Amino acid sequence: MPRTRKPAEPQRRRSPGQGQVYADRSRNRWIAAITVDSRLVRRTFGSEDEARAGLLALHAQLAAQTIDVSRQTLREYLVEWLADHVLVHRTKRTYEAYSGKLEKHVVPRLGNLRLQAVEPKHVRDLYTALLNDGTTTRHKVPRRVPLSPTTINHVHLILHTAFAWAVRDGRLASNPCDRVHVPQKATYDATTFDDEQVPVLLSAIRGHRYEPLWRYLLATGVRLGEATGCRVEDVDEARMSVRLHEAIAYVPTSLRTDQRVWWERKAPKSARSRRTTPLTLPALAAIKAGIVQAKALRLAAGKSWHDLGLVFPDVDGRPLREPKVLKAWDKMLNAAGLPKCRIHDLRHSFAGIALSHGAELLGVSRALGHANTAITDRVYAGRAFQDARRASDAVGNVLGEDGAETGS
């Protein structure tokens, strides 16, 4: 019986022209891979010894010219795509999320199909099955739970992207997901704070450990990861601006090279997200309060302090963990008797207040770091009603009474 080793780290051990054996810790398995005709052929195994034996078998098949790349299964292709594209170009947290959804929802039903045999009907049947029958849970007493349309939309996005890479590589003539109707995902109705509610919120957070951070989020509309990753060197007080070129992202346990470092600094998805945004006096005041608080935390921490130069650090200087901030946020809302909402809704509150006070959609889009104004328009269409009202009133003023008499 082959001995089983726990995969150590996700780094690959490469030997030029000899293939590779590496660990996929997120799935507790080992991968043997070899390049054939500029394409990577992979096999999955339960232990490192099995994977090394599998690599030798692949070499033997290559020498005998018996490897048929066209018979690559969808499961094998997805393992390759996740490692070569998602893990390289996206965050480790995204890799874990993608691999988890594919492993749980797609691979059990479609994984054994040849990649080139996947048709739109297979994808449609998959979505129907997920919507009606769902996926077996991993609880102590497993049960089948139907998936929501929103979750199926997420699965569709991941699968569509994976097939798009296969089309680019010449493995597929077309994307099977292009001709599939996806269930309409549910819309989230954010709970936002308007002009009258903001003073109530500010009163509720006064004196709280995270008051500077929460004030900063409301005053700028930035994402939580952008705020917790903000460094003192990013702030330009003279120009009243802050540079937002990186954010803090969580690294799953299985993908850490050092278990003490649970975070990574990542660049935003789009060029528009890498931005320098203006600061108002309240936003600058929140930053200054955060810096003062950080100095006090540094004195209290002493030698255990991690000097990362963060404006809103944790008690030891490292980045704030998102669950810790969210838990404190929910507790504060409950104690203050305020409606339950996500901390991300502060971003929506910023946009809603800006739009209701005459800000243009383009300006709000740039402040939020959206890739384009179409995203801003879709998310805040309802909150831009006042902007549409002003546009209509402007035309109405030009038309005057003559326009009102038409058709009377």
Wavefront OBJ file of the C-alpha trace (Angstrom):
o trace
v 0.000 0.000 0.000
v 1.569 3.329 -1.011
v 2.412 5.640 1.847
v 0.413 8.853 1.962
v 2.063 12.159 2.734
v 0.225 15.313 3.565
v 0.875 17.794 0.747
v 3.289 20.387 2.034
v 2.918 23.502 -0.077
v 1.305 24.382 -3.410
v 4.617 25.280 -5.035
v 5.560 23.158 -8.016
v 8.846 21.312 -8.319
v 9.875 21.623 -11.954
v 12.524 19.836 -13.971
v 12.882 21.289 -17.474
v 11.453 18.847 -20.032
v 10.755 16.220 -17.365
v 7.241 17.171 -16.302
v 6.241 18.064 -12.791
v 4.695 16.767 -9.582
v 3.021 19.187 -7.208
v 0.511 19.325 -4.379
v -3.018 20.700 -4.480
v -3.529 21.188 -0.753
v -7.008 22.657 -1.113
v -8.226 19.242 -2.379
v -5.609 17.171 -0.481
v -4.265 15.555 -3.644
v -1.188 15.402 -5.860
v -0.889 16.232 -9.553
v 1.455 14.770 -12.173
v 1.760 16.852 -15.337
v 3.688 16.727 -18.597
v 3.633 18.924 -21.701
v 2.563 17.266 -24.955
v 2.396 19.300 -28.171
v 2.363 22.574 -26.186
v -0.519 21.294 -24.048
v -0.316 20.226 -20.427
v -1.604 16.724 -19.664
v -2.419 16.124 -15.998
v -3.324 13.180 -13.812
v -4.629 13.341 -10.225
v -3.427 11.042 -7.417
v -3.929 10.566 -3.694
v -0.270 10.625 -2.643
v 3.086 12.002 -3.759
v 4.452 8.505 -4.453
v 1.478 7.690 -6.683
v 1.911 10.995 -8.522
v 5.608 10.304 -9.180
v 4.750 6.846 -10.467
v 2.044 8.430 -12.600
v 4.569 10.862 -14.061
v 6.806 7.935 -15.058
v 3.790 6.307 -16.709
v 3.093 9.523 -18.634
v 6.701 9.546 -19.866
v 6.299 5.954 -21.039
v 3.076 6.831 -22.865
v 4.767 9.857 -24.409
v 7.652 7.714 -25.649
v 5.181 5.214 -27.088
v 3.116 8.086 -28.549
v -0.041 6.782 -26.863
v -1.079 10.001 -25.084
v -4.244 11.389 -26.647
v -4.605 15.022 -25.602
v -8.029 15.215 -27.235
v -9.388 12.795 -24.640
v -8.739 15.175 -21.741
v -11.723 15.142 -19.406
v -13.426 18.268 -18.108
v -12.172 17.397 -14.619
v -8.565 17.263 -15.833
v -8.932 20.480 -17.788
v -10.422 22.373 -14.820
v -7.505 21.291 -12.606
v -5.123 22.620 -15.252
v -7.045 25.885 -15.756
v -7.246 26.598 -12.025
v -3.511 26.076 -11.542
v -2.254 27.804 -14.681
v -4.650 30.731 -14.931
v -6.655 31.375 -11.756
v -3.866 30.742 -9.241
v -1.429 32.787 -11.338
v -3.603 35.757 -12.288
v -6.152 35.988 -9.465
v -5.971 36.007 -5.670
v -5.537 32.803 -3.704
v -8.931 33.391 -2.145
v -10.483 33.488 -5.621
v -8.678 30.252 -6.492
v -10.149 28.563 -3.422
v -13.653 29.868 -4.191
v -13.511 28.791 -7.840
v -12.063 25.355 -7.144
v -14.572 24.786 -4.340
v -17.609 25.594 -6.488
v -16.354 23.553 -9.440
v -15.472 20.566 -7.265
v -18.803 20.667 -5.456
v -21.276 21.575 -8.196
v -19.761 20.824 -11.623
v -17.258 17.976 -11.426
v -19.631 15.378 -9.869
v -22.040 15.736 -12.810
v -19.856 16.690 -15.775
v -16.298 15.915 -14.719
v -15.981 12.598 -16.590
v -17.080 14.070 -19.930
v -14.354 14.736 -22.462
v -13.710 18.459 -22.666
v -14.427 18.487 -26.384
v -17.675 16.556 -25.849
v -19.288 19.124 -23.532
v -22.324 20.647 -25.255
v -24.757 23.421 -24.264
v -27.326 20.735 -23.375
v -24.984 19.325 -20.731
v -24.599 22.768 -19.173
v -28.358 23.450 -19.305
v -29.074 20.093 -17.648
v -26.466 20.910 -14.985
v -28.131 24.213 -14.094
v -31.580 22.606 -14.031
v -30.341 19.874 -11.714
v -28.652 22.379 -9.403
v -31.797 24.509 -9.299
v -34.162 21.583 -8.619
v -32.053 18.979 -6.806
v -29.094 21.002 -5.584
v -25.880 19.611 -4.166
v -25.256 17.282 -1.250
v -24.058 19.218 1.792
v -20.944 18.284 3.754
v -22.630 18.337 7.162
v -22.602 15.412 9.620
v -25.966 14.400 8.172
v -25.614 15.153 4.425
v -28.712 16.360 2.608
v -29.427 17.729 -0.820
v -30.051 21.480 -0.892
v -31.278 23.232 -4.077
v -29.024 26.072 -5.148
v -30.266 29.650 -5.441
v -30.295 31.341 -8.859
v -27.563 33.673 -7.572
v -25.237 30.749 -6.758
v -25.937 29.156 -10.150
v -25.034 32.484 -11.743
v -21.701 32.362 -9.935
v -21.107 28.798 -11.150
v -21.978 29.908 -14.687
v -19.498 32.798 -14.540
v -16.676 30.478 -13.427
v -17.511 27.780 -15.975
v -17.894 30.308 -18.798
v -14.461 31.765 -18.011
v -12.886 28.294 -17.931
v -14.373 27.388 -21.324
v -13.298 30.766 -22.735
v -9.675 29.847 -22.002
v -10.198 26.508 -23.747
v -11.456 28.378 -26.818
v -8.426 30.668 -26.738
v -6.113 27.646 -26.539
v -7.805 26.057 -29.553
v -9.193 23.127 -27.552
v -12.818 24.124 -28.175
v -14.396 25.667 -31.269
v -16.972 27.572 -29.195
v -17.973 28.186 -25.587
v -20.827 25.820 -24.520
v -22.000 28.409 -21.969
v -22.717 30.997 -24.679
v -25.932 29.246 -25.689
v -27.303 28.592 -22.220
v -30.040 30.526 -20.428
v -28.961 31.212 -16.842
v -31.541 31.580 -14.030
v -32.019 35.229 -13.109
v -30.092 35.962 -9.945
v -31.798 37.674 -7.050
v -31.107 41.368 -6.582
v -29.802 42.579 -3.241
v -31.635 45.596 -1.863
v -28.971 47.359 0.155
v -29.822 49.059 3.449
v -28.290 52.509 3.142
v -28.031 55.584 5.328
v -29.438 58.851 3.985
v -28.935 62.451 5.125
v -31.187 62.011 8.161
v -29.820 58.615 9.230
v -26.092 59.409 8.933
v -26.025 61.543 12.147
v -27.663 58.632 14.005
v -24.991 56.255 12.711
v -22.140 58.627 13.577
v -23.525 58.991 17.079
v -23.727 55.209 17.460
v -20.077 54.602 16.458
v -18.626 57.487 18.468
v -15.835 56.179 20.694
v -15.869 52.714 19.147
v -12.574 50.939 18.468
v -13.348 50.969 14.724
v -14.855 54.471 14.536
v -12.003 55.891 12.370
v -12.262 52.989 9.911
v -16.049 53.155 9.623
v -16.015 56.947 9.188
v -13.400 56.551 6.461
v -15.521 53.939 4.635
v -18.598 56.164 4.707
v -16.688 59.302 3.671
v -14.893 57.709 0.701
v -16.975 54.766 -0.499
v -13.868 52.559 -0.751
v -13.989 48.788 -0.293
v -13.118 47.301 3.101
v -9.981 45.607 1.727
v -8.835 48.923 0.245
v -9.328 50.641 3.589
v -7.559 48.004 5.708
v -4.683 48.014 3.211
v -4.272 51.802 3.258
v -0.779 52.841 4.359
v 0.380 56.161 5.748
v 2.596 56.635 2.681
v -0.492 56.415 0.427
v -2.018 59.542 1.976
v -1.162 62.933 0.455
v -2.503 65.513 2.892
v -1.213 68.462 0.843
v -3.214 67.379 -2.195
v -6.091 66.000 -0.108
v -5.941 62.609 -1.825
v -5.203 58.949 -1.146
v -3.659 56.403 -3.494
v -5.621 53.144 -3.815
v -3.427 50.746 -5.770
v -3.560 47.675 -3.511
v -5.978 45.983 -1.146
v -5.748 43.362 1.588
v -6.986 39.921 0.517
v -7.413 36.798 2.651
v -5.208 33.792 1.824
v -6.793 30.370 2.490
v -4.941 28.161 4.956
v -4.143 25.551 2.294
v -2.357 28.098 0.094
v -0.199 29.887 2.670
v 3.557 29.569 2.555
v 3.687 30.904 6.116
v 0.708 30.107 8.353
v 1.313 33.310 10.325
v 0.714 35.438 7.218
v -2.978 35.050 6.388
v -3.126 38.002 3.981
v -1.657 39.239 0.720
v -1.602 42.639 -0.940
v -3.336 42.420 -4.297
v -3.827 44.850 -7.150
v -7.471 45.637 -8.043
v -9.135 43.815 -10.938
v -9.347 46.760 -13.324
v -7.236 49.807 -14.178
v -10.081 52.063 -12.996
v -9.892 50.442 -9.561
v -6.224 51.462 -9.283
v -6.921 55.092 -8.578
v -6.099 58.162 -6.583
v -9.262 59.418 -4.943
v -9.869 62.874 -3.398
v -10.283 63.265 0.336
v -12.845 65.449 2.065
v -12.160 66.972 5.464
v -14.187 64.238 7.247
v -12.240 61.538 5.362
v -8.902 63.139 6.246
v -10.008 63.478 9.866
v -10.820 59.749 9.941
v -7.349 58.939 8.560
v -5.642 61.149 11.152
v -7.678 59.512 13.927
v -6.627 56.106 12.593
v -2.947 57.104 12.627
v -3.210 58.394 16.215
v -4.918 55.164 17.240
v -2.217 53.107 15.470
v 0.519 54.911 17.446
v -1.239 54.056 20.702
v -1.600 50.414 19.651
v 2.088 50.304 18.748
v 3.116 51.498 22.209
v 0.856 48.924 23.845
v 2.104 46.064 21.623
v 5.799 46.739 22.173
v 8.057 44.141 20.552
v 5.116 42.149 19.160
v 4.242 45.022 16.809
v 4.418 44.383 13.037
v 5.472 47.645 11.431
v 3.540 47.580 8.139
v 2.692 51.293 8.117
v -1.065 50.716 8.036
v -3.491 53.530 8.812
v -6.102 51.161 10.322
v -4.112 48.209 11.762
v -5.064 45.442 14.159
v -3.766 45.530 17.740
v -0.441 43.983 16.657
v 0.075 46.083 13.517
v -1.048 43.418 11.085
v -4.069 43.984 8.810
v -7.524 43.803 10.333
v -9.330 40.532 9.674
v -12.611 41.045 7.858
v -14.700 38.687 10.084
v -13.499 40.566 13.170
v -14.632 43.925 11.764
v -17.953 42.525 10.506
v -18.749 40.954 13.882
v -18.094 44.263 15.650
v -20.241 46.073 13.046
v -23.223 43.758 13.592
v -22.873 44.064 17.367
v -22.784 47.868 17.146
v -25.922 48.005 14.957
v -27.795 45.735 17.340
v -26.779 47.764 20.408
v -27.765 51.035 18.713
v -31.091 49.686 17.474
v -30.137 50.401 13.855
v -31.382 48.224 10.970
v -29.176 45.244 10.172
v -27.035 45.815 7.091
v -23.689 44.836 5.606
v -20.644 46.996 6.185
v -20.355 47.074 2.367
v -23.594 49.085 2.434
v -21.542 52.078 3.619
v -20.193 52.085 0.059
v -23.763 52.164 -1.245
v -24.589 54.930 1.219
v -21.706 57.027 -0.113
v -22.947 56.608 -3.697
v -26.572 57.259 -2.790
v -25.797 60.471 -0.896
v -23.488 61.691 -3.682
v -26.059 61.049 -6.413
v -28.924 62.600 -4.441
v -26.885 65.787 -3.997
v -26.149 66.306 -7.663
v -22.960 64.326 -8.249
v -22.589 63.069 -11.800
v -22.613 59.343 -12.483
v -19.104 59.470 -13.976
v -17.657 61.125 -10.869
v -19.296 58.599 -8.551
v -18.094 55.751 -10.771
v -14.494 56.971 -10.581
v -14.648 57.487 -6.822
v -15.917 53.934 -6.348
v -13.334 52.478 -8.733
v -15.859 50.806 -11.041
v -14.494 49.520 -14.347
v -17.056 51.636 -16.232
v -20.141 53.771 -15.645
v -22.423 50.974 -16.850
v -21.692 49.108 -13.605
v -22.455 52.204 -11.526
v -25.646 52.843 -13.467
v -26.827 49.251 -13.018
v -26.092 49.132 -9.283
v -27.425 52.591 -8.444
v -30.139 53.072 -11.063
v -32.804 53.521 -8.410
v -30.702 55.898 -6.358
v -30.021 58.085 -9.395
v -33.690 59.048 -9.643
v -33.011 62.576 -8.406
v -30.405 62.960 -11.151
v -33.003 61.899 -13.718
v -35.534 64.294 -12.132
v -33.122 67.211 -12.483
v -32.550 66.341 -16.146
v -36.296 66.214 -16.808
v -36.898 69.473 -14.916
v -34.166 71.209 -16.945
v -35.895 70.292 -20.204
v -39.264 71.214 -18.697
v -37.978 74.668 -17.800
v -36.866 75.230 -21.390
v -40.221 74.115 -22.773
v -42.056 76.376 -20.331
v -45.761 76.986 -20.568
v -45.855 76.443 -24.338
v -44.888 72.834 -23.840
v -47.538 72.404 -21.139
v -50.290 73.622 -23.475
v -49.518 71.040 -26.205
v -52.334 68.551 -26.581
v -54.790 70.490 -24.385
l 1 2 3 4 5 6 7 8 9 10 11 12 13 14 15 16 17 18 19 20 21 22 23 24 25 26 27 28 29 30 31 32 33 34 35 36 37 38 39 40 41 42 43 44 45 46 47 48 49 50 51 52 53 54 55 56 57 58 59 60 61 62 63 64 65 66 67 68 69 70 71 72 73 74 75 76 77 78 79 80 81 82 83 84 85 86 87 88 89 90 91 92 93 94 95 96 97 98 99 100 101 102 103 104 105 106 107 108 109 110 111 112 113 114 115 116 117 118 119 120 121 122 123 124 125 126 127 128 129 130 131 132 133 134 135 136 137 138 139 140 141 142 143 144 145 146 147 148 149 150 151 152 153 154 155 156 157 158 159 160 161 162 163 164 165 166 167 168 169 170 171 172 173 174 175 176 177 178 179 180 181 182 183 184 185 186 187 188 189 190 191 192 193 194 195 196 197 198 199 200 201 202 203 204 205 206 207 208 209 210 211 212 213 214 215 216 217 218 219 220 221 222 223 224 225 226 227 228 229 230 231 232 233 234 235 236 237 238 239 240 241 242 243 244 245 246 247 248 249 250 251 252 253 254 255 256 257 258 259 260 261 262 263 264 265 266 267 268 269 270 271 272 273 274 275 276 277 278 279 280 281 282 283 284 285 286 287 288 289 290 291 292 293 294 295 296 297 298 299 300 301 302 303 304 305 306 307 308 309 310 311 312 313 314 315 316 317 318 319 320 321 322 323 324 325 326 327 328 329 330 331 332 333 334 335 336 337 338 339 340 341 342 343 344 345 346 347 348 349 350 351 352 353 354 355 356 357 358 359 360 361 362 363 364 365 366 367 368 369 370 371 372 373 374 375 376 377 378 379 380 381 382 383 384 385 386 387 388 389 390 391 392 393 394 395 396 397 398 399 400 401 402 403 404 405 406 407 408
